[in-house]
């Protein structure tokens, strides 16, 4: 997921996407602990996506307060 795509989304859509990504990360970590996950680097990728979404949410919240 690219940051350019996230800048155009609303706050509600970003928070919904954040919840989905967190659920996905949780399931990936469970699969990795059970040795069912072939590509473990997807966990790192999803963590970065979550950080990008959280950054976009923070920027939107700060812009609304100003």
C-alpha positions in Angstrom: 0.0 0.0 0.0 1.4 3.4 -1.0 1.1 6.5 1.1 -0.3 8.4 -1.9 -3.3 6.2 -1.8 -3.8 6.7 1.9 -3.7 10.5 1.7 -7.0 10.6 -0.3 -9.0 8.5 2.1 -11.2 9.8 4.9 -10.6 9.3 8.6 -13.3 6.6 8.9 -12.0 4.7 6.0 -8.5 4.8 7.4 -9.5 3.6 10.8 -11.5 0.7 9.2 -8.5 -0.2 7.1 -6.3 -0.1 10.2 -8.6 -2.5 12.0 -8.5 -4.9 9.0 -4.7 -4.8 8.8 -4.3 -5.4 12.5 -6.5 -8.5 12.3 -4.5 -9.7 9.3 -1.2 -9.2 11.2 -2.6 -11.1 14.2 -3.6 -14.0 12.0 -0.2 -13.9 10.3 1.7 -14.1 13.5 -0.4 -17.0 14.7 0.3 -18.8 11.4 4.0 -18.1 11.7 4.2 -19.5 15.2 2.5 -22.7 14.0 4.9 -22.9 11.0 2.1 -22.6 8.6 3.3 -19.4 7.0 5.7 -19.8 4.0 6.6 -16.1 3.5 7.4 -14.7 6.9 8.4 -11.4 5.5 4.7 -10.6 4.9 4.6 -9.8 8.7 7.2 -7.1 8.3 5.3 -5.7 5.2 2.0 -5.6 7.1 3.7 -3.8 10.1 4.9 -1.2 7.7 1.5 -0.8 6.2 0.0 -0.4 9.6 2.6 2.3 10.4 1.8 4.2 7.2 -2.0 4.1 8.0 -1.4 5.3 11.5 0.8 8.2 10.2 -2.0 9.2 7.8 -4.6 9.0 10.6 -2.4 11.2 12.9 -1.9 13.8 10.1 -5.6 13.9 9.5 -6.5 14.4 13.1 -3.8 17.1 13.6 -5.1 19.0 10.5 -8.7 18.9 11.8 -7.7 20.4 15.1 -5.8 23.3 13.5 
